[in-house]
Amino acid sequence: MQTDQVLSLLQDVAAEVIQPRFRALADGEVMEKNPGDLVTVADREAEVAITAALRSAYPDALLVGEEAVAADASILAAASGAEHWFTIDPVDGTKNFVHGSPDHAVMVAELRGREVVRSWIWQPEHHLAYVAERGAGAFCGDRRLPVVPRNADRPLGRTSRRKLVGTAFGHLPPLELTWVSCGIDYPKLAENACEYLLYRNAMPWDHAPGQLLVSETGGQLSYSDGTAYDPTSTQGPLLAAGSSAVADRVRSAMSVASTTKDTSSTP
């Protein structure tokens, strides 16, 4: 499928099964996969529709959908050996969606081995489409997203870990809350609304689409030891930074803060 065809697929599925239920979910259309982990009929129906279209176009590719993995964890395990695969997040930011917030998105990433080669983020209520291709740049609609200077001295960071909100690593500004949807967070980072994002977990459907968007605008995803993001791994914490200088600054501040805390707690 051409890049614009995949985007049209996400937009059509959102228009058919997601948007009609926004702020109109009926009783019984919201469930819990695990305590506090919500899923709706929109998530499930959207994933089925997207999966069917991609399977028709790419019968030999592995399709790693969030809801499919919830039912069968072996699908995610197979990604480590897959040559060609896709991640599918039918409604990223399900809690936002359930609570009537427009901050949710539909996301897909295409990977060759451990490299993300194309990604799509559609924000149906904001009417914004973010698309990236490896080596060809990142776009919001027809507008190419530029590489912009980042404040590596005092970078502004956001985290989805609510207990870390307000935490200041060294002399860095206190962490603020993200938009609580990777499909909103990563475009905000790419658009320079903040300098870095800090996540605890790293499920591929959450982070693979944003990884390419950020890397094509001069940023990077890495772990606390500086190694590059691996979409086949779910380890954390994960640091998404708008530039390598920002990543180095944040890792250094976090390391000093951790050492100081360990030292201060030693008898």
Backbone as CSV, one residue per row, in Angstrom:
resi,resn,N_x,N_y,N_z,CA_x,CA_y,CA_z,C_x,C_y,C_z
1,MET,0.836,-1.191,0.000,0.000,0.000,0.000,0.876,1.248,0.000
2,GLN,0.487,2.224,-0.800,1.194,3.492,-0.800,0.976,4.184,0.547
3,THR,1.896,5.078,0.885,1.829,5.761,2.177,0.506,6.489,2.365
4,ASP,0.045,7.176,1.333,-1.220,7.906,1.467,-2.414,6.973,1.566
5,GLN,-2.295,5.769,1.031,-3.383,4.795,1.135,-3.537,4.298,2.569
6,VAL,-2.417,4.093,3.258,-2.499,3.662,4.654,-3.113,4.766,5.497
7,LEU,-2.714,6.004,5.240,-3.321,7.115,5.978,-4.821,7.173,5.726
8,SER,-5.233,7.017,4.490,-6.670,7.024,4.174,-7.394,5.897,4.893
9,LEU,-6.734,4.742,5.017,-7.320,3.615,5.742,-7.601,4.011,7.193
10,LEU,-6.630,4.617,7.852,-6.816,5.010,9.250,-7.910,6.063,9.375
11,GLN,-7.940,6.985,8.446,-8.964,8.031,8.497,-10.359,7.453,8.266
12,ASP,-10.475,6.521,7.332,-11.776,5.916,7.039,-12.267,5.082,8.224
13,VAL,-11.367,4.300,8.805,-11.759,3.472,9.952,-12.169,4.356,11.124
14,ALA,-11.434,5.422,11.351,-11.799,6.341,12.438,-13.176,6.940,12.200
15,ALA,-13.438,7.336,10.975,-14.732,7.957,10.656,-15.884,6.972,10.811
16,GLU,-15.610,5.695,10.555,-16.677,4.691,10.571,-16.964,4.126,11.962
17,VAL,-15.910,3.860,12.751,-16.147,3.139,14.007,-15.668,3.849,15.261
18,ILE,-14.816,4.870,15.126,-14.300,5.549,16.319,-15.051,6.850,16.586
19,GLN,-15.068,7.737,15.619,-15.671,9.051,15.838,-17.167,9.012,16.175
20,PRO,-17.946,8.097,15.590,-19.355,8.056,15.977,-19.566,7.714,17.455
21,ARG,-18.558,7.109,18.101,-18.694,6.729,19.512,-18.030,7.733,20.450
22,PHE,-17.392,8.744,19.893,-16.748,9.725,20.750,-17.812,10.501,21.521
23,ARG,-17.697,10.462,22.845,-18.665,11.069,23.758,-20.063,10.477,23.587
24,ALA,-20.128,9.255,23.053,-21.419,8.604,22.854,-21.337,7.103,23.137
25,LEU,-20.364,6.689,23.954,-20.227,5.273,24.276,-21.410,4.813,25.123
26,ALA,-21.985,3.709,24.717,-23.133,3.163,25.435,-22.678,2.281,26.593
27,ASP,-23.589,2.007,27.498,-23.299,1.073,28.583,-22.871,-0.262,27.982
28,GLY,-21.830,-0.824,28.510,-21.349,-2.101,28.020,-20.345,-1.984,26.891
29,GLU,-20.072,-0.763,26.405,-19.098,-0.579,25.320,-17.712,-0.204,25.834
30,VAL,-17.558,-0.138,27.160,-16.264,0.109,27.791,-15.988,-1.047,28.750
31,MET,-14.828,-1.693,28.577,-14.456,-2.816,29.421,-13.058,-2.597,29.996
32,GLU,-12.653,-3.474,30.920,-11.303,-3.468,31.468,-10.581,-4.731,31.025
33,LYS,-9.420,-4.578,30.389,-8.580,-5.727,30.086,-7.880,-6.197,31.361
34,ASN,-7.415,-5.202,32.115,-6.826,-5.388,33.438,-7.328,-4.226,34.288
35,PRO,-7.185,-4.311,35.614,-7.652,-3.196,36.434,-7.071,-1.852,35.980
36,GLY,-7.959,-0.941,35.602,-7.537,0.377,35.152,-7.118,0.461,33.704
37,ASP,-7.052,-0.667,33.008,-6.635,-0.700,31.590,-7.878,-0.861,30.732
38,LEU,-8.363,0.248,30.182,-9.640,0.251,29.483,-9.510,-0.156,28.020
39,VAL,-10.572,-0.740,27.508,-10.712,-1.031,26.088,-12.173,-0.801,25.731
40,THR,-12.424,-0.340,24.528,-13.797,-0.094,24.092,-14.092,-0.881,22.823
41,VAL,-15.352,-0.915,22.464,-15.721,-1.572,21.212,-15.066,-0.864,20.036
42,ALA,-14.818,0.438,20.168,-14.160,1.176,19.091,-12.735,0.675,18.885
43,ASP,-12.010,0.433,19.990,-10.651,-0.124,19.881,-10.689,-1.438,19.100
44,ARG,-11.578,-2.320,19.521,-11.594,-3.664,18.947,-12.042,-3.670,17.492
45,GLU,-13.084,-2.921,17.190,-13.575,-2.898,15.806,-12.573,-2.208,14.878
46,ALA,-11.942,-1.145,15.357,-10.959,-0.441,14.529,-9.762,-1.337,14.242
47,GLU,-9.294,-2.063,15.243,-8.147,-2.939,15.018,-8.480,-4.054,14.039
48,VAL,-9.658,-4.610,14.152,-10.061,-5.664,13.216,-10.061,-5.132,11.787
49,ALA,-10.594,-3.943,11.572,-10.680,-3.373,10.228,-9.293,-3.042,9.663
50,ILE,-8.438,-2.438,10.487,-7.093,-2.085,10.026,-6.275,-3.341,9.751
51,THR,-6.382,-4.310,10.643,-5.652,-5.559,10.476,-6.053,-6.268,9.193
52,ALA,-7.343,-6.314,8.906,-7.826,-6.995,7.698,-7.262,-6.347,6.442
53,ALA,-7.226,-5.027,6.393,-6.722,-4.323,5.218,-5.222,-4.550,5.041
54,LEU,-4.474,-4.484,6.143,-3.031,-4.693,6.045,-2.700,-6.143,5.712
55,ARG,-3.474,-7.070,6.260,-3.221,-8.483,5.958,-3.481,-8.777,4.487
56,SER,-4.490,-8.143,3.920,-4.776,-8.325,2.498,-3.641,-7.793,1.640
57,ALA,-3.075,-6.649,2.037,-2.004,-6.029,1.260,-0.651,-6.677,1.513
58,TYR,-0.445,-7.188,2.731,0.859,-7.755,3.115,0.645,-9.103,3.799
59,PRO,0.289,-10.126,3.037,-0.045,-11.418,3.643,1.105,-12.080,4.394
60,ASP,2.350,-11.705,4.076,3.490,-12.340,4.725,4.017,-11.556,5.926
61,ALA,3.451,-10.390,6.196,3.932,-9.562,7.304,3.272,-9.983,8.608
62,LEU,4.004,-9.796,9.704,3.458,-10.013,11.041,2.702,-8.756,11.456
63,LEU,1.489,-8.924,11.941,0.663,-7.798,12.376,0.539,-7.837,13.897
64,VAL,1.077,-6.808,14.545,1.127,-6.755,16.002,0.177,-5.661,16.475
65,GLY,-1.058,-6.055,16.736,-2.062,-5.118,17.213,-2.175,-5.175,18.722
66,GLU,-2.441,-4.034,19.341,-2.522,-3.987,20.802,-3.560,-4.955,21.351
67,GLU,-4.738,-4.979,20.747,-5.800,-5.841,21.272,-5.545,-7.306,20.939
68,ALA,-4.916,-7.570,19.796,-4.575,-8.951,19.457,-3.563,-9.500,20.445
69,VAL,-2.579,-8.681,20.822,-1.569,-9.123,21.787,-2.187,-9.328,23.162
70,ALA,-3.183,-8.521,23.528,-3.864,-8.706,24.803,-4.507,-10.088,24.884
71,ALA,-4.911,-10.605,23.727,-5.535,-11.932,23.685,-4.523,-13.048,23.465
72,ASP,-3.370,-12.722,22.849,-2.374,-13.741,22.525,-0.983,-13.104,22.566
73,ALA,-0.292,-13.246,23.689,1.006,-12.601,23.882,2.084,-13.132,22.949
74,SER,1.874,-14.312,22.361,2.880,-14.883,21.470,3.066,-14.042,20.206
75,ILE,2.056,-13.242,19.861,2.172,-12.365,18.686,3.296,-11.362,18.903
76,LEU,3.346,-10.761,20.075,4.403,-9.793,20.385,5.757,-10.478,20.443
77,ALA,5.807,-11.672,21.006,7.070,-12.407,21.104,7.649,-12.695,19.724
78,ALA,6.776,-12.889,18.741,7.239,-13.208,17.388,7.900,-12.017,16.700
79,ALA,7.693,-10.817,17.213,8.250,-9.627,16.573,9.777,-9.633,16.569
80,SER,10.398,-10.242,17.575,11.860,-10.223,17.667,12.517,-10.920,16.481
81,GLY,11.795,-11.833,15.849,12.362,-12.531,14.694,11.714,-12.182,13.372
82,ALA,10.838,-11.188,13.372,10.104,-10.827,12.155,10.951,-9.963,11.229
83,GLU,10.931,-10.282,9.945,11.636,-9.466,8.955,10.794,-8.266,8.533
84,HIS,9.474,-8.461,8.497,8.567,-7.388,8.065,7.343,-7.448,8.963
85,TRP,7.053,-6.332,9.644,5.907,-6.337,10.546,5.333,-4.944,10.717
86,PHE,4.119,-4.925,11.236,3.407,-3.681,11.490,2.925,-3.664,12.930
87,THR,2.927,-2.487,13.541,2.249,-2.303,14.814,0.940,-1.559,14.551
88,ILE,-0.073,-1.873,15.344,-1.389,-1.251,15.183,-1.904,-0.834,16.556
89,ASP,-2.173,0.443,16.702,-2.793,0.954,17.927,-4.095,1.620,17.495
90,PRO,-5.217,0.931,17.652,-6.473,1.421,17.073,-7.004,2.693,17.717
91,VAL,-6.880,2.803,19.039,-7.237,4.047,19.744,-6.172,4.265,20.810
92,ASP,-5.184,5.052,20.484,-4.159,5.370,21.462,-4.682,6.504,22.347
93,GLY,-4.622,6.276,23.658,-5.241,7.224,24.577,-6.688,6.845,24.839
94,THR,-6.911,5.564,25.089,-8.276,5.080,25.290,-8.961,5.763,26.475
95,LYS,-8.217,5.986,27.559,-8.832,6.667,28.708,-9.297,8.065,28.328
96,ASN,-8.478,8.768,27.551,-8.889,10.091,27.076,-10.168,9.994,26.253
97,PHE,-10.185,9.008,25.366,-11.345,8.784,24.496,-12.596,8.519,25.331
98,VAL,-12.451,7.650,26.319,-13.591,7.297,27.172,-14.094,8.512,27.946
99,HIS,-13.170,9.353,28.391,-13.550,10.501,29.213,-13.845,11.750,28.394
100,GLY,-13.950,11.588,27.077,-14.376,12.694,26.232,-13.303,13.671,25.830
101,SER,-12.034,13.312,26.016,-10.951,14.189,25.596,-10.609,13.938,24.124
102,PRO,-10.406,14.999,23.344,-10.032,14.815,21.935,-8.606,14.326,21.754
103,ASP,-7.834,14.242,22.842,-6.437,13.835,22.749,-6.290,12.318,22.650
104,HIS,-6.620,11.784,21.498,-6.419,10.368,21.202,-6.085,10.242,19.721
105,ALA,-5.599,9.074,19.314,-5.106,8.926,17.944,-5.191,7.477,17.488
106,VAL,-5.083,7.301,16.179,-4.966,5.979,15.558,-3.552,5.905,14.986
107,MET,-2.814,4.825,15.295,-1.405,4.769,14.903,-1.030,3.426,14.286
108,VAL,-0.164,3.504,13.285,0.402,2.315,12.650,1.866,2.597,12.348
109,ALA,2.706,1.587,12.501,4.109,1.679,12.095,4.468,0.453,11.281
110,GLU,5.299,0.649,10.270,5.824,-0.455,9.468,7.295,-0.626,9.799
111,LEU,7.704,-1.861,10.049,9.084,-2.143,10.425,9.705,-3.212,9.543
112,ARG,10.985,-3.041,9.321,11.818,-4.062,8.690,12.840,-4.476,9.741
113,GLY,12.638,-5.644,10.304,13.470,-6.045,11.425,13.223,-5.113,12.597
114,ARG,14.277,-4.473,13.079,14.149,-3.556,14.215,14.130,-2.089,13.778
115,GLU,13.972,-1.845,12.497,13.968,-0.476,11.985,12.586,-0.066,11.535
116,VAL,12.100,1.050,12.085,10.813,1.602,11.650,11.042,2.329,10.326
117,VAL,10.296,1.954,9.299,10.518,2.544,7.977,9.403,3.499,7.549
118,ARG,8.201,3.314,8.086,7.103,4.248,7.829,6.213,4.293,9.072
119,SER,5.607,5.448,9.300,4.673,5.522,10.423,3.578,6.535,10.147
120,TRP,2.424,6.290,10.776,1.233,7.110,10.569,0.572,7.376,11.917
121,ILE,0.233,8.620,12.166,-0.523,9.008,13.360,-1.671,9.901,12.898
122,TRP,-2.901,9.459,13.129,-4.085,10.241,12.764,-4.813,10.630,14.031
123,GLN,-4.976,11.933,14.231,-5.702,12.470,15.381,-7.085,12.907,14.887
124,PRO,-8.074,12.032,14.997,-9.362,12.301,14.341,-10.090,13.537,14.841
125,GLU,-10.017,13.818,16.131,-10.746,14.980,16.654,-9.988,16.294,16.444
126,HIS,-8.689,16.188,16.216,-7.896,17.391,15.908,-7.718,17.562,14.401
127,HIS,-8.107,16.543,13.638,-7.989,16.559,12.177,-6.537,16.797,11.735
128,LEU,-5.618,16.117,12.420,-4.201,16.255,12.109,-3.619,14.885,11.765
129,ALA,-2.856,14.849,10.679,-2.208,13.619,10.240,-0.703,13.811,10.250
130,TYR,-0.002,12.934,10.959,1.460,12.958,11.010,1.977,11.683,10.343
131,VAL,2.825,11.861,9.347,3.345,10.735,8.573,4.855,10.894,8.443
132,ALA,5.577,9.793,8.619,7.032,9.823,8.477,7.499,8.630,7.662
133,GLU,8.543,8.841,6.881,9.203,7.779,6.129,10.691,7.864,6.375
134,ARG,11.312,6.714,6.602,12.732,6.674,6.907,13.539,7.361,5.811
135,GLY,14.288,8.397,6.199,15.147,9.115,5.275,14.451,10.127,4.391
136,ALA,13.123,10.195,4.478,12.373,11.109,3.608,11.690,12.219,4.390
137,GLY,11.837,12.233,5.711,11.278,13.307,6.505,9.959,12.959,7.170
138,ALA,9.464,13.927,7.937,8.191,13.798,8.649,7.297,14.966,8.263
139,PHE,6.002,14.696,8.207,5.056,15.696,7.735,3.824,15.746,8.624
140,CYS,3.265,16.935,8.745,1.926,17.125,9.290,1.088,17.605,8.127
141,GLY,0.256,16.725,7.596,-0.435,17.047,6.357,0.579,17.241,5.247
142,ASP,0.512,18.372,4.563,1.470,18.672,3.500,2.681,19.445,4.004
143,ARG,2.698,19.768,5.282,3.777,20.594,5.843,4.907,19.716,6.373
144,ARG,6.088,19.921,5.818,7.243,19.175,6.304,7.657,19.710,7.663
145,LEU,7.888,18.814,8.620,8.317,19.221,9.948,9.828,19.460,9.941
146,PRO,10.257,20.662,10.311,11.691,20.974,10.253,12.445,20.482,11.481
147,VAL,13.760,20.404,11.341,14.628,20.202,12.502,14.835,21.578,13.124
148,VAL,14.452,21.723,14.380,14.515,23.036,15.036,15.509,22.997,16.188
149,PRO,16.100,24.152,16.538,17.017,24.197,17.683,16.282,23.824,18.972
150,ARG,16.974,23.111,19.832,16.393,22.692,21.112,17.185,23.288,22.272
151,ASN,16.487,23.548,23.357,17.118,24.095,24.551,17.703,22.946,25.370
152,ALA,18.986,22.677,25.160,19.623,21.574,25.868,20.127,21.983,27.253
153,ASP,20.132,23.281,27.548,20.589,23.725,28.859,19.522,23.495,29.933
154,ARG,18.303,23.910,29.631,17.183,23.713,30.558,15.992,23.146,29.784
155,PRO,16.112,21.897,29.344,15.051,21.307,28.526,13.763,21.075,29.312
156,LEU,12.643,21.369,28.669,11.330,21.129,29.274,10.923,19.691,29.006
157,GLY,10.632,18.954,30.069,10.262,17.553,29.925,8.857,17.264,30.395
158,ARG,8.281,16.225,29.828,6.961,15.755,30.238,7.016,14.242,30.451
159,THR,6.188,13.763,31.336,6.147,12.338,31.639,4.704,11.874,31.760
160,SER,4.477,10.596,31.402,3.158,10.001,31.589,3.029,9.360,32.969
161,ARG,4.123,9.334,33.714,4.109,8.765,35.079,3.693,9.863,36.048
162,ARG,2.455,9.796,36.478,1.908,10.882,37.284,2.697,11.102,38.581
163,LYS,3.268,10.044,39.135,3.998,10.219,40.388,5.310,10.981,40.184
164,LEU,5.755,11.113,38.933,6.972,11.873,38.653,6.687,13.325,38.276
165,VAL,5.428,13.658,38.077,5.081,15.037,37.730,5.518,15.959,38.870
166,GLY,6.244,16.993,38.522,6.772,17.911,39.521,8.185,17.588,39.947
167,THR,8.686,16.413,39.570,10.061,16.028,39.889,11.035,16.842,39.050
168,ALA,12.098,17.334,39.677,13.144,18.074,38.971,14.454,17.300,39.083
169,PHE,15.037,16.938,37.947,16.337,16.281,37.947,17.417,17.362,37.950
170,GLY,18.105,17.496,39.070,19.128,18.522,39.170,18.539,19.903,38.957
171,HIS,19.124,20.637,38.007,18.670,21.995,37.729,17.686,22.054,36.553
172,LEU,17.210,20.906,36.107,16.242,20.899,35.015,14.875,21.348,35.528
173,PRO,14.050,21.927,34.666,12.696,22.313,35.088,11.908,21.094,35.553
174,PRO,10.980,21.259,36.491,10.164,20.127,36.959,9.388,19.484,35.805
175,LEU,9.257,18.181,35.865,8.514,17.454,34.842,7.032,17.825,34.868
176,GLU,6.460,17.970,33.698,5.029,18.208,33.563,4.367,16.950,33.001
177,LEU,3.054,16.863,33.116,2.320,15.714,32.600,2.244,15.787,31.077
178,THR,2.379,14.628,30.434,2.177,14.578,28.985,0.695,14.742,28.671
179,TRP,0.374,14.584,27.406,-1.023,14.638,26.978,-1.695,13.274,27.165
180,VAL,-0.971,12.336,27.766,-1.440,10.994,28.147,-1.930,10.202,26.937
181,SER,-1.265,10.400,25.832,-1.495,9.628,24.612,-0.246,9.780,23.760
182,CYS,0.425,8.670,23.474,1.645,8.754,22.666,1.360,9.361,21.292
183,GLY,0.144,9.151,20.807,-0.239,9.699,19.507,-0.402,11.204,19.521
184,ILE,-0.435,11.800,20.703,-0.420,13.252,20.864,0.969,13.690,21.318
185,ASP,1.554,12.935,22.259,2.843,13.304,22.837,3.942,13.447,21.789
186,TYR,4.105,12.423,20.953,5.213,12.444,19.996,5.079,13.566,18.964
187,PRO,3.908,13.803,18.404,3.782,14.974,17.533,4.079,16.282,18.265
188,LYS,3.677,16.397,19.533,3.980,17.610,20.302,5.492,17.777,20.458
189,LEU,6.204,16.676,20.711,7.663,16.735,20.806,8.274,17.139,19.468
190,ALA,7.785,16.525,18.392,8.298,16.858,17.060,8.034,18.314,16.701
191,GLU,6.932,18.871,17.223,6.554,20.263,16.930,7.160,21.245,17.946
192,ASN,8.046,20.727,18.823,8.793,21.554,19.775,7.930,22.136,20.889
193,ALA,6.887,21.424,21.294,6.094,21.839,22.445,6.781,21.457,23.757
194,CYS,7.801,20.609,23.677,8.638,20.247,24.810,9.940,19.718,24.237
195,GLU,10.929,19.503,25.125,12.231,18.997,24.648,12.403,17.492,24.832
196,TYR,11.678,16.909,25.804,11.818,15.461,25.974,10.583,14.881,26.655
197,LEU,10.438,13.571,26.483,9.365,12.791,27.082,9.993,11.625,27.833
198,LEU,9.420,11.282,28.975,9.940,10.169,29.770,8.811,9.178,30.032
199,TYR,9.045,7.917,29.625,8.037,6.868,29.763,8.579,5.712,30.598
200,ARG,7.674,5.034,31.276,8.058,3.865,32.052,8.099,2.623,31.181
201,ASN,7.085,2.426,30.339,6.976,1.218,29.525,7.202,1.532,28.052
202,ALA,7.419,0.501,27.257,7.743,0.736,25.850,7.093,-0.304,24.941
203,MET,5.774,-0.391,24.977,5.092,-1.293,24.052,5.244,-0.746,22.629
204,PRO,5.520,-1.597,21.658,5.874,-1.097,20.315,4.779,-0.293,19.624
205,TRP,3.504,-0.653,19.846,2.439,0.102,19.176,2.336,1.524,19.714
206,ASP,2.838,1.738,20.946,2.838,3.082,21.524,3.982,3.936,20.991
207,HIS,5.162,3.324,20.802,6.374,4.111,20.582,7.000,4.003,19.199
208,ALA,6.768,2.918,18.475,7.379,2.794,17.144,6.932,3.904,16.189
209,PRO,5.635,4.253,16.137,5.246,5.335,15.226,5.920,6.659,15.573
210,GLY,5.952,6.997,16.854,6.550,8.250,17.276,8.057,8.270,17.122
211,GLN,8.693,7.106,17.254,10.152,7.045,17.118,10.594,7.575,15.772
212,LEU,9.930,7.160,14.717,10.320,7.621,13.386,10.007,9.100,13.205
213,LEU,8.864,9.538,13.702,8.497,10.948,13.609,9.563,11.818,14.278
214,VAL,10.018,11.403,15.453,11.008,12.176,16.202,12.386,12.096,15.546
215,SER,12.790,10.907,15.112,14.122,10.783,14.510,14.223,11.556,13.204
216,GLU,13.116,11.635,12.459,13.147,12.384,11.204,13.100,13.901,11.424
217,THR,12.918,14.325,12.667,12.967,15.757,12.982,14.150,16.076,13.904
218,GLY,15.163,15.208,13.899,16.401,15.480,14.605,16.508,14.925,15.999
219,GLY,15.500,14.161,16.453,15.514,13.635,17.809,15.906,12.174,17.875
220,GLN,15.727,11.595,19.042,16.100,10.197,19.244,15.342,9.599,20.412
221,LEU,15.193,8.273,20.386,14.664,7.510,21.507,15.776,6.623,22.026
222,SER,15.922,6.576,23.350,16.972,5.771,23.947,16.589,5.374,25.361
223,TYR,17.396,4.484,25.909,17.201,4.038,27.280,18.124,4.824,28.200
224,SER,18.011,4.587,29.498,18.774,5.370,30.467,20.283,5.195,30.332
225,ASP,20.721,4.080,29.722,22.158,3.875,29.526,22.646,4.422,28.194
226,GLY,21.739,5.033,27.417,22.124,5.647,26.157,21.962,4.760,24.937
227,THR,21.628,3.483,25.124,21.439,2.613,23.962,20.157,2.993,23.223
228,ALA,20.178,2.777,21.910,19.056,3.179,21.073,17.825,2.314,21.318
229,TYR,16.686,2.898,21.097,15.400,2.208,21.252,15.321,0.982,20.359
230,ASP,14.831,-0.106,20.911,14.617,-1.355,20.192,13.122,-1.667,20.235
231,PRO,12.424,-1.572,19.099,10.972,-1.779,19.110,10.538,-3.193,19.463
232,THR,11.462,-4.151,19.482,11.093,-5.506,19.880,11.206,-5.702,21.391
233,SER,11.668,-4.671,22.101,11.816,-4.741,23.552,10.747,-3.891,24.221
234,THR,10.287,-4.336,25.373,9.306,-3.556,26.139,9.927,-2.963,27.402
235,GLN,11.246,-2.987,27.481,11.910,-2.486,28.684,11.798,-0.966,28.769
236,GLY,11.957,-0.462,29.953,11.953,0.975,30.192,12.945,1.289,31.300
237,PRO,13.097,2.536,31.707,12.375,3.687,31.153,12.883,4.062,29.770
238,LEU,12.058,4.795,29.055,12.367,5.202,27.693,12.381,6.722,27.626
239,LEU,13.444,7.261,27.034,13.611,8.703,26.902,13.497,9.098,25.440
240,ALA,12.519,9.942,25.131,12.380,10.503,23.784,12.825,11.956,23.860
241,ALA,13.853,12.308,23.094,14.419,13.649,23.168,14.425,14.306,21.796
242,GLY,14.282,15.634,21.803,14.235,16.373,20.550,15.562,16.494,19.855
243,SER,16.657,16.204,20.567,17.995,16.222,19.969,18.909,15.347,20.809
244,SER,20.063,14.986,20.248,21.013,14.174,21.002,21.571,14.962,22.185
245,ALA,21.719,16.283,22.018,22.225,17.112,23.115,21.249,17.128,24.286
246,VAL,19.951,17.197,23.980,18.939,17.149,25.033,18.986,15.793,25.734
247,ALA,19.093,14.715,24.964,19.152,13.379,25.553,20.337,13.255,26.500
248,ASP,21.511,13.747,26.072,22.702,13.681,26.917,22.509,14.486,28.197
249,ARG,21.904,15.653,28.065,21.701,16.524,29.230,20.756,15.873,30.240
250,VAL,19.688,15.284,29.744,18.702,14.668,30.637,19.282,13.430,31.304
251,ARG,19.970,12.588,30.536,20.562,11.389,31.131,21.582,11.759,32.199
252,SER,22.365,12.788,31.937,23.352,13.232,32.921,22.672,13.719,34.196
253,ALA,21.631,14.523,34.047,20.911,15.045,35.213,20.242,13.918,35.990
254,MET,19.676,12.955,35.282,19.030,11.823,35.957,20.057,10.980,36.701
255,SER,21.223,10.804,36.098,22.274,10.011,36.734,22.767,10.683,38.006
256,VAL,22.988,11.999,37.947,23.440,12.736,39.127,22.376,12.691,40.214
257,ALA,21.100,12.873,39.818,20.007,12.841,40.796,19.919,11.479,41.469
258,SER,20.117,10.414,40.690,20.053,9.062,41.245,21.202,8.808,42.204
259,THR,22.404,9.266,41.816,23.575,9.083,42.674,23.425,9.852,43.978
260,THR,22.931,11.094,43.870,22.729,11.925,45.058,21.709,11.296,46.001
261,LYS,20.640,10.748,45.437,19.618,10.100,46.250,20.185,8.883,46.950
262,ASP,20.979,8.074,46.196,21.565,6.867,46.799,22.519,7.237,47.921
263,THR,23.315,8.294,47.685,24.304,8.711,48.683,23.636,9.253,49.942
264,SER,22.570,10.041,49.726,21.894,10.647,50.869,21.152,9.630,51.712
265,SER,20.830,8.483,51.121,20.103,7.457,51.875,21.038,6.432,52.513
266,THR,22.363,6.588,52.275,23.317,5.643,52.845,23.612,5.990,54.298
267,PRO,23.528,5.031,55.234,23.766,5.308,56.659,25.197,5.803,56.883
